Amino acid sequence: MAHDRILITGGAGKVATLLRPRLARPGRVLRLLDVRGPAPVEDAGDEEVLVSSIDDLDAMVAATADVDAIVHLGGQARESDAEEVLRLNAYGTYCVLEAARRNGVSRVILASSNHAAGFHTNHGVPDDGLPADVPGRPDTLYGWSKVAAEAAGQLYADRFGMDVICLRIGLWFPTPPGPRGLAMWLSPDDGARLVEAALRVESPGYRLVWGISRNTRRWWSLSEGEAIGYHPKDDAEVYAEQLVAEHGEPDFAGDPVMTRVGGQWCDVPLGARY
């Protein structure tokens, strides 16, 4: 399935900066929307820039005109008060989906988060890992807003027949940011592979997929990603010696930070700003 013009919300953010050169293709246009203009990146392809906010429905209707698919990365990326996370992550996602519906954009990829399922643990998980479609168990107000965003995606898939793939992203960084990353890292290249698979799969309907690499110590399932054509290649284990030397051997059997999907976020005070 060809997607020649793709709207990326949060287009000035860290994840979009990693994605832009990796999604560049001849004949493909990336339309970047954010509250500020994006910094230039090397090897970027054909790009358009829109400065606006995702919680402005009229602006989103204008931004989604003539696009073939949406990669929705925009929103509040950290724990905050209920009003802010719901305005940006729940209502903002509604604006993206509703604008897509009005303009006939049938493919939307929503950046959800592991924190939508933060209180799930690795105790008693199946051999192939914790399924990506486990019910939401948010660890924060932020996580709650991501569950709401996923539910909005389900609504628009069921009611309007849109294809909506929610990516429950682990730790999407250039390198694993700490010991949890040995299980939960998503490399930049695999992140692009995941988004590309979500763009290309035929008629997926509504899906939940973990956003992780093929990490040796992973305990989240890759099955749902493989079902849409996502086959990660990278493994956080190449950083294990360095991480263990710095932090000690992680205990993925007993340490709550390692055994809970949301890690230390399960202990963050609700609404805390940091």
C-alpha positions as CSV (number, residue, x, y, z in Angstrom):
1,M,0.0,0.0,0.0
2,A,1.5,3.3,-1.1
3,H,1.3,6.4,1.1
4,D,2.7,9.3,-0.7
5,R,1.9,12.1,1.8
6,I,2.1,11.3,5.5
7,L,1.2,13.7,8.2
8,I,3.4,13.3,11.3
9,T,2.1,15.1,14.4
10,G,4.7,16.0,16.9
11,G,6.9,16.5,13.9
12,A,9.5,18.6,15.9
13,G,9.8,16.0,18.6
14,K,12.6,13.6,19.4
15,V,10.9,10.5,18.0
16,A,9.9,12.3,14.8
17,T,13.5,13.5,14.4
18,L,14.7,9.9,14.5
19,L,12.0,8.9,12.1
20,R,12.2,11.5,9.4
21,P,15.3,10.4,7.5
22,R,14.3,6.8,8.0
23,L,10.9,7.3,6.4
24,A,12.2,9.4,3.5
25,R,11.4,7.8,0.2
26,P,11.4,9.0,-3.4
27,G,8.0,10.5,-4.1
28,R,7.0,10.5,-0.5
29,V,6.2,13.8,1.3
30,L,6.3,14.0,5.1
31,R,4.0,16.8,6.4
32,L,5.4,17.8,9.9
33,L,3.0,19.4,12.4
34,D,4.0,20.8,15.7
35,V,3.7,23.8,17.9
36,R,7.1,24.8,16.8
37,G,9.1,24.3,13.6
38,P,11.3,21.2,13.4
39,A,15.1,21.4,13.3
40,P,16.7,20.3,10.1
41,V,18.0,16.7,9.9
42,E,20.5,15.1,7.5
43,D,19.1,12.9,4.7
44,A,15.6,14.2,5.2
45,G,13.4,13.8,2.1
46,D,10.6,16.0,0.8
47,E,9.0,17.8,3.8
48,E,6.2,20.2,4.5
49,V,5.9,22.1,7.8
50,L,2.8,23.2,9.6
51,V,2.9,25.1,13.0
52,S,-0.3,24.3,14.9
53,S,-1.6,22.3,17.9
54,I,-3.3,19.0,17.8
55,D,-6.1,20.2,20.1
56,D,-7.3,22.7,17.5
57,L,-9.9,20.7,15.4
58,D,-10.1,23.2,12.6
59,A,-6.4,23.3,12.2
60,M,-6.2,19.5,12.2
61,V,-8.9,19.3,9.5
62,A,-6.8,21.7,7.4
63,A,-3.6,19.7,8.2
64,T,-5.1,16.3,7.2
65,A,-6.3,17.5,3.8
66,D,-4.7,15.6,0.9
67,V,-2.8,13.2,3.1
68,D,-2.8,9.4,2.7
69,A,-1.9,8.4,6.3
70,I,-1.2,9.9,9.7
71,V,1.5,9.0,12.2
72,H,0.2,10.6,15.4
73,L,3.2,11.3,17.7
74,G,2.1,14.6,19.2
75,G,0.9,15.3,22.7
76,Q,2.0,15.5,26.3
77,A,4.9,13.0,26.7
78,R,5.3,13.1,30.5
79,E,3.1,12.8,33.6
80,S,1.3,16.0,34.3
81,D,-2.1,17.1,35.7
82,A,-5.3,15.6,34.4
83,E,-6.4,18.6,32.4
84,E,-3.2,18.8,30.4
85,V,-2.8,15.1,29.6
86,L,-6.5,14.7,28.7
87,R,-6.5,17.9,26.6
88,L,-3.5,16.9,24.6
89,N,-3.5,13.2,24.6
90,A,-7.2,12.3,24.7
91,Y,-8.9,15.3,23.1
92,G,-5.9,15.9,20.8
93,T,-6.2,12.3,19.6
94,Y,-9.9,12.8,19.0
95,C,-9.1,15.9,16.9
96,V,-6.7,13.9,14.8
97,L,-9.1,11.0,14.3
98,E,-12.1,13.2,13.6
99,A,-10.1,15.3,11.1
100,A,-9.0,12.1,9.4
101,R,-12.6,10.9,9.2
102,R,-13.8,14.2,7.7
103,N,-11.1,14.1,5.0
104,G,-11.3,10.4,4.3
105,V,-7.9,9.5,5.7
106,S,-8.4,5.8,6.5
107,R,-5.0,4.9,8.0
108,V,-3.9,6.4,11.4
109,I,-1.0,5.1,13.5
110,L,-1.3,6.3,17.1
111,A,1.7,6.5,19.4
112,S,0.5,5.0,22.6
113,S,2.8,4.0,25.4
114,N,3.8,1.1,27.7
115,H,2.4,3.3,30.5
116,A,-1.1,2.5,29.2
117,A,-0.4,-1.0,30.5
118,G,2.0,0.0,33.3
119,F,0.8,-2.1,36.1
120,H,0.9,-5.4,34.2
121,T,3.9,-7.6,35.2
122,N,6.0,-10.3,33.8
123,H,4.7,-12.9,36.4
124,G,3.0,-15.8,34.7
125,V,3.2,-14.4,31.1
126,P,3.0,-16.8,28.2
127,D,6.2,-18.2,26.7
128,D,6.0,-15.8,23.8
129,G,5.6,-12.8,26.1
130,L,3.0,-10.4,27.5
131,P,0.4,-9.9,24.7
132,A,0.2,-6.4,23.2
133,D,-3.6,-6.3,23.5
134,V,-3.7,-6.8,27.3
135,P,-6.4,-4.5,28.9
136,G,-5.2,-1.1,29.9
137,R,-3.7,-0.8,33.4
138,P,-2.3,2.7,33.4
139,D,0.4,3.7,35.9
140,T,-0.2,7.5,35.8
141,L,-2.6,10.1,34.5
142,Y,-0.4,10.1,31.4
143,G,-1.0,6.4,31.0
144,W,-4.7,6.9,31.5
145,S,-4.8,9.5,28.7
146,K,-3.1,6.9,26.4
147,V,-5.8,4.3,27.3
148,A,-8.3,7.0,26.3
149,A,-6.5,7.6,23.1
150,E,-6.5,3.9,22.3
151,A,-10.2,3.7,23.0
152,A,-10.8,6.6,20.6
153,G,-8.9,4.7,18.0
154,Q,-11.1,1.6,18.6
155,L,-14.2,3.8,18.3
156,Y,-13.2,5.2,14.9
157,A,-12.1,1.8,13.6
158,D,-15.4,0.2,14.7
159,R,-17.8,3.0,13.8
160,F,-16.2,4.4,10.6
161,G,-14.1,1.4,9.3
162,M,-10.8,3.2,9.7
163,D,-7.5,1.3,10.1
164,V,-6.0,2.3,13.4
165,I,-2.8,0.8,14.8
166,C,-1.8,1.8,18.3
167,L,1.9,1.3,19.1
168,R,2.5,0.7,22.8
169,I,6.0,2.1,22.7
170,G,8.7,0.9,25.1
171,L,11.9,2.9,25.2
172,W,12.5,4.5,21.8
173,F,15.9,6.0,22.1
174,P,19.2,5.9,20.1
175,T,20.6,3.5,22.8
176,P,18.9,1.8,25.8
177,P,18.6,4.6,28.5
178,G,19.1,2.2,31.4
179,P,18.7,-1.4,32.6
180,R,15.0,-1.6,31.7
181,G,16.1,-1.0,28.1
182,L,17.6,-4.4,28.0
183,A,14.0,-5.7,27.7
184,M,12.1,-2.7,26.5
185,W,14.3,-0.8,24.0
186,L,13.1,0.2,20.6
187,S,16.0,1.2,18.3
188,P,15.6,4.0,15.9
189,D,15.9,1.6,12.9
190,D,13.4,-0.8,14.3
191,G,11.1,2.1,15.2
192,A,11.1,3.1,11.5
193,R,10.5,-0.6,10.5
194,L,7.5,-0.7,12.9
195,V,6.0,2.5,11.5
196,E,6.6,1.4,7.9
197,A,5.0,-2.0,8.6
198,A,1.9,-0.2,10.1
199,L,1.7,2.0,7.0
200,R,2.0,-0.9,4.6
201,V,-0.1,-3.7,6.1
202,E,-3.4,-4.3,4.2
203,S,-6.7,-3.7,6.0
204,P,-5.5,-4.2,9.6
205,G,-8.6,-2.8,11.2
206,Y,-7.8,-2.0,14.9
207,R,-4.5,-3.3,16.3
208,L,-2.4,-3.0,19.5
209,V,1.3,-3.7,19.0
210,W,4.3,-3.4,21.3
211,G,7.0,-1.0,20.2
212,I,10.1,-3.0,21.1
213,S,13.2,-4.4,19.3
214,R,14.2,-8.1,19.2
215,N,15.8,-7.9,22.6
216,T,17.2,-11.0,24.2
217,R,15.7,-10.1,27.6
218,R,12.3,-9.0,26.3
219,W,9.2,-10.3,27.9
220,W,6.6,-8.5,25.8
221,S,5.2,-10.3,22.8
222,L,6.4,-9.7,19.2
223,S,3.6,-11.8,17.7
224,E,1.3,-8.9,17.1
225,G,4.0,-6.9,15.4
226,E,5.0,-9.8,13.2
227,A,1.3,-10.2,12.2
228,I,1.5,-6.8,10.5
229,G,4.9,-7.4,9.0
230,Y,7.1,-5.9,11.7
231,H,10.3,-8.0,12.0
232,P,12.7,-6.1,14.3
233,K,16.5,-6.7,13.8
234,D,18.2,-4.9,16.7
235,D,18.9,-6.3,20.2
236,A,19.7,-4.2,23.3
237,E,22.0,-7.0,24.5
238,V,24.8,-5.4,22.6
239,Y,24.7,-2.7,25.3
240,A,24.4,-5.2,28.2
241,E,28.0,-5.2,29.3
242,Q,28.1,-1.4,29.5
243,L,24.7,-1.2,31.3
244,V,25.6,-3.9,33.8
245,A,28.9,-2.3,34.6
246,E,27.2,1.0,35.3
247,H,24.0,-0.2,37.1
248,G,24.6,-3.8,38.1
249,E,22.8,-6.9,36.9
250,P,19.1,-6.1,36.5
251,D,16.6,-8.4,38.4
252,F,13.8,-9.2,35.9
253,A,12.4,-11.7,38.4
254,G,11.9,-9.7,41.5
255,D,12.7,-6.0,41.1
256,P,9.4,-4.1,40.6
257,V,11.1,-1.6,38.4
258,M,12.1,-4.5,36.1
259,T,9.0,-6.7,36.4
260,R,6.3,-4.0,35.8
261,V,5.6,-2.8,32.3
262,G,5.7,0.8,33.6
263,G,8.7,0.4,35.8
264,Q,9.3,3.3,38.2
265,W,6.4,5.2,36.7
266,C,4.1,3.0,38.8
267,D,5.6,4.9,41.8
268,V,5.3,8.5,40.4
269,P,2.7,10.6,42.3
270,L,-0.4,11.2,40.1
271,G,-0.1,14.5,38.3
272,A,3.5,15.1,39.2
273,R,5.4,17.4,36.8
274,Y,9.0,16.6,36.0
